Amino acid sequence: MRAIVSLTVPEGKRLIAKAIAQMPEVRQARENGKILLKGGTTVSAVAEELVGVPMRISGRVTPRGLKSADVAGGDPHSMLVEGSGWRNIDEEMPKAVESLGAGDVVIIGANAIDACGAAAMFAGAPLGANPGQVMAGIMLEGATVIVAAGLEKLIPGKLSEAVQVAGRKRIDISMGMSVGLMPIFGRVVTEVEAFKLLAPMECQVIGRGGIAGAEGSTVFVLTGEESDVKRVFRLALELKGATTSGTADSMVECVEASGRCKGHRACVYKSPKLLA
């Protein structure tokens, strides 16, 4: 049986989250190990699947550019799930990463992926803030790294080339933050992989884009046994209208004119004098 499914970007994030939550290594870590989640909207959706709690969203791309949250808040941007509980590890990332080992899982998002399976995330703070300072440790300790990234993050060309042209201090002018790209090594799970994880089927992308709120959407053809295709098709229907995951306060973009701005570099265009 073949079916066409179209997913908006938020719907795709929810599909990826459902698939990751069912991965054998994630289930095993949930029962006998630890799961470290580093916040982003897709990973926040995973957190909702695992523990029913959305995460704080920090950086984001909006119509104004690369921005930060208006209010930092005390909600977790990174969390450690262990057994039936979880805790905020924003202030103890090095210690939490050091505690990881074989059998544990790290789930992290990405701002860019390429066709070769490479992934990277934006870093707008010095040294990439807390996550940036432990990224090497995440790769070293033996935990399984899963990169949750929708197909809207797919870039043309090689990510290795994109890393070389970016850089916080290399950029002269930018809309919002100037950023560098921090490579991530792990198993990339997009909507295509998610469909295959949810049922034994083939999945082919046949189109991208849309209008009227479906901008950035992806159209897929699912091929498999009738029972599998229908089951996943029903799941996709249930995801219709899904919204972006993240705590409500952190979804508000920092705007300089709001009166709450603390002088974040993300609130202004870098070196606007160059526009003169």
N, C-alpha and C positions, 0 to 999 in steps of 0.2 A: 504494500500500500504506500501511496505517496500523498503528502500533505504540504500545503504552503502555510507557513507561519510567519507573521510579521511582529516584531517586538520593538517598542520604543526603547530609548536608552535606559530609563528607570526600570522598565519591565525586564530588560536584559540583565541588569544588575541583580534583580530579585531571582531570576532563573539561575544565574551563576551561584548565588548564595545557597539556594536550595540544593544544587548539585554538589557543591563543596561540603555542605553539612552531611551529605550521605556518603562521602568518599570513605573507603575502609580505613585509611590511615588516620582520618579525622575522627571517626568513630572510636578507633582504638585509643587514640590520644585522649579522647573525652573520658574513656573508661579507666585507663591506666596511666595516663601521662598528663601533659600540659599542652595547652594551645595558646600561643601568643598572637594577639590581633593588633596590628598597627593600623590606626584609623584612616579612613577614606570612605567615600559613600558606598562603594561595593563591599568593603570589609565591614562597614557598619551594618549592611544588610545581612552579612554572615553572622555577625554578633546577635542580631535579632533572631535568626534561625536557631542559634545555639543556646542563648541564654535569655532571649526576649528583651534585650536592652540595646537601644541605638547608641552610637558613639558620637563624640564631639568631632566636628569637622573643622579643620584648620584652614589650610590653603585650598583654593578653588579657582577655576576659570569661569568668569562671568562675562556678560557683554561689555563690562568696563575693563576687563583684562584679568591679570593674575592677582587675586585678592586674598585677604585673610578674613577671619571672622570678626564681627564687630565687638563681641564680648567673649573673652577666653572661657570663663566659667569653670566649674569644678568637675564637669563630666569627663569620663575617660576618653582620651585620644588614642591611648594604647591600653590594652587590658590583658590579663593572664587568666585563662579559664582552667580551673583545676577541680576535677570531680564535679560536684553539683554547684560549685560557687565560682565567683570571679572577683577580681580586684583591679583597681586602677593602678597602673604601673608607670604613669607619666613621670613620676619623680624617682623611679628606681629601675629604669630601663637596663642599665648595665648589669645590675644584680639579677634581674629577671632573665636576661639573655644568658648570663653565665650559668644559670640553673638548668638550662635546656640540654637535652641530649638525644640520643637515638630513641625513637619512639615518640618524641614530641613533635609538634607541628607549629610552624610559623605561617600565618596568613597575612599577606601584605598586598596593597594595591599598586597600581602603576599609572603613570601619566602617558607613557608611550610604550608600545610593543611593535616589533617588526615581524616580517613574514618568516624570519629564521628562528623565532622563538625567544629573541632577546627582549628584555624589559628594563625600564628605568623609571625613576620617579623624580619630580621636580624637587629642588631644594632651594629655598629662598632665604634661609637663615644661615649664619656662619656655621660651618662644619655640618650643615644639615640638621641643626638642633639635636635633641636627644636621639631620635631615630638614626640620624646620620652618623653619630658617634659610635653606634653599636652595630652598624650594618655589616661590617666585616665579621664581627663576633657571631652574628646570626648565621652566616655562611659557614663558620668554623666549627661550631659546637656539635654538629651531626644531626640536628633536627631537620625534618622534611619541610622545605619551603614551598608554599603554594602562592602563586601570583594571581590574584583575582582581577581580571581586566577585561572590560567589554571591547567589542570590535570597534567602537568609536575611538579607541586609543591606538588603533593600527596606523602607523605612519608609512609613507612611501620611502623606499630606499632602506639603507642600513642604519640601525640605531647607533652603531659605533661612530658613524659620521656625524650624527646629530649631537652626540656627547661632545665632540670636539669643537663644534661651533657655538655651543651654549657656554654659560659660565657667569656666575653672579657679577664678577668684577670685569668681565670682558664686554658686557653690554653697555652701550652709550646712552640709549634711550629706550624706554619700555612702557607699555600700558600696565601699570601696577608694578608688581615685583619683577626684578630681574632675577633669573634663576639659572642654576646649572642642572645637569641631569646626573643622577646617581644610579649607576647600574645595579640591577637586582638579578640574582641567579636563582631560579626555581622553576617549578612546573607551572606554565602559564595556562590558566583556565579561562577561556572566552565562552561565549554562548555556544559555539560549535562543540567545544569539549563538554560543556554542560549538558547539552542534549544527549551526547553519546554516553555520558556518565549516568544519566537518568534512565536510559533504555538502550538495549542493543540495536542500534540503527545507524544509518548513514545520514550525514547532515551536510548540505551544500548551500553556501551563500549564493543567491542569485540576484541580489539588488541591495542598494543602500540609499538612504535619504527619504524624505517625505515632506509633507506640509501640515499645517493646521495642528501643530503640536507633535507631529510625528517626525520632525526634523532629526536627522541622525539615526533613524530607524534602520533595521536590517531585516531583509526578507530571506527566509530559509526554505529549502525543500527537505523534508524529512522522508526517508525511505526505510521501510522495515516491515515487520509482521504487523498485521492489522491491529492486534490488541495493544502492541507497544506504541504504535503511532497514535492511536486514539487516546491512549492514556496520557501521553505527553501533550497531545493537542488540547485535551481538557485542562491540563495544568497551565498551558499557555493562555487559555481563555480566562482562567482564574486570576492570572497576573495582569489582565487588562486594567488600565487605569492606575497601576502601581506608581507610587511617588518615590522620590529620592530619599534614601535613608540618612538619618543624622538627627542629633538632638535639635529641638526647635530653636534654642538660643544661638547655637553655632551656625545655623543656616543663614542668619542675618549677616549680610556683607558689611565689612567695615567701610564707612564712608566718612571722609574728612569733615564734611559739613554737618555730621550728626551731633557734634558736640562731645561725643564719647571717645573720639579718636585719641590714641596715646602716642601719636607720631610714628605709627608703623610705616616702614618704607612701602608697604603694600598699598597705602592710602593715596599715594601720589604717583604721577608719571615721573620716571627717573629722568633727571637732567632736563626739565622742560625748557630751560634756557636755550637748549640746542634747537628748539623750534623757532626761535626768533629770526 
